[in-house]
């Protein structure tokens, strides 16, 4: 049985942010307003992206400003 989608997303986010942490010393994250982006053509992609989880992982790895 495969991993649940939520766990696969968490794993992918963890691997991506680890890669960023290894390649860059500091990452600046702008103000991403998912509520405003949902009203665009890319709504499904925005909802699926998990911006909060990405920002949380980067903050945990202490590379954001």
PyMOL commands that set and color helices and strands:
alter all, ss='L'
color gray80, all
select helices_A, chain A and resi 5-23+34-37+43-49+51-60
alter helices_A, ss='H'
color red, helices_A
deselect
rebuild
show_as cartoon
